[in-house]
Amino acid sequence: MSLTTERTGVAPRRTAEEVARAEARTAHNYHPLPVVLSEAEGAWLTDVDGRRFLDFLAGYSALNFGHGHPRLLAAAHAQLDRLTLTSRAFVHDRFADFCAALGDLAGKDMVLPMNTGAEAVETAIKVSRKWGYDVKGVPDGTARIIVAAGNFHGRTTTIVGFSDDPDARGGFGPFTPGFDIVPYGDLAALEAAITPSTVGVLIEPIQGESGVVIPPDDYLPGVRALCTREQVLFVADEIQAGLGRTGRTFACDHADVVPDLYVLGKALGGGVVPVSAVVGDRDVLGVLHPGQHGSTFGGNPLACAVGLKVVEMLRTGEFQAHAAALGVVLHDRLAAMVGHGVVSFRSRGLWAGVDIDPTLGSGRDVCERLMARGVLAKDTHGSTIRLAPPLVISADDLGWGLDRLEEALR
Ligand SMILES: *Cc1c(COP(=O)(O)O)cnc(C)c1O
């Protein structure tokens, strides 16, 4: 755990060069921390100047199984030598196994594989509308979907159109109509917003980008009951919250709630390839017929081989159990920091949103201080930072990283 180079606060030569080269030749749609990574294993990353960093972000949950997990790499390597891409014009021999395994993990009949999270959300929107017209009987062209304030569902024009984050939507209109925004966690507001035209309620069971916002205990069961009563699809975006992050397979599991559609991504690709999916029963996903939706890369052999291994790893429950056990440590350590640089926090499993005392600087400032101490984390909004270490992190490493956070808040 000792760091190989001394930390002076001044970026070493190769780091400074690579940051400048990247700045010069890429659109500035990100503001990355000035660290240039070149290798990683498990929860640890190494940069071009030989410095080591503990990963407290895990690719926003895309790296739930850490960097270079041997079982995932073996699955990817084996598939690379066999077959990588066919398009869905043909069937390949990894496709049925992946869909069956993922469907079983979610307790659902059918899987529709895509690539990125945003594509899976778009898929869920299309499926909800089509279900509304074909099954519920909503007049054509009038379907509405209810979403929550503070949502983050991706970056396509339709999706940012129902975001209430001015950075995400500003300058990108006109937007797709048909969405209604209600306050997150507010059942009465949701109930009031449902009309005969409502076909779906699309929410995150825990809002990640908003700062790991956990709704009241009765919220998800209440959403389920309302959707059932009003004949509306409950669409749970578990792209960041799902697949072990919270200590359960799905964040909805904590509330014993089963949505009509799970929207999955990020960790489904094992940190190797982008893999996303919409998972649901035949009475919903069955509304799609040939030619009505698709993706050249969706469900490709490499994605299916890696995704199948991810599902197999989750099936044993070991990663969920580890996340739940270390989640207690994370929670208790953060609780002890309240009043000592931390104003408040929310956590579930190995996932926390930490509101920093604004007099200590912005969330970005704290992340820079963490980086100088060998921990990589990311601010979300203002003075909130998100902690989401890989689920393979050891108790010792987690403790070491939290010691660094304590230091950074002094
Ligand atoms: C990251 C994320 C998305 C978008 O996924 P991409 O792969 O970046 O398109 C959608 N929903 C949630 C909740 C996310 O965290």
The ligand as a Gaussian input file, in Angstrom:
#p B3LYP/6-31G(d) Opt

LIG

0 1
 C      -24.607000       6.042000     -16.061000
 C      -26.079000       6.004000     -16.003000
 C      -26.850000       5.992000     -17.178000
 C      -26.249000       6.140000     -18.548000
 O      -25.347000       5.120000     -18.865000
 P      -24.295000       5.356000     -20.070000
 O      -23.654000       4.007000     -20.228000
 O      -23.339000       6.412000     -19.619000
 O      -25.072000       5.771000     -21.252000
 C      -28.220000       5.878000     -17.043000
 N      -28.803000       5.803000     -15.841000
 C      -28.102000       5.820000     -14.695000
 C      -28.813000       5.705000     -13.389000
 C      -26.713000       5.941000     -14.735000
 O      -26.018000       6.005000     -13.601000

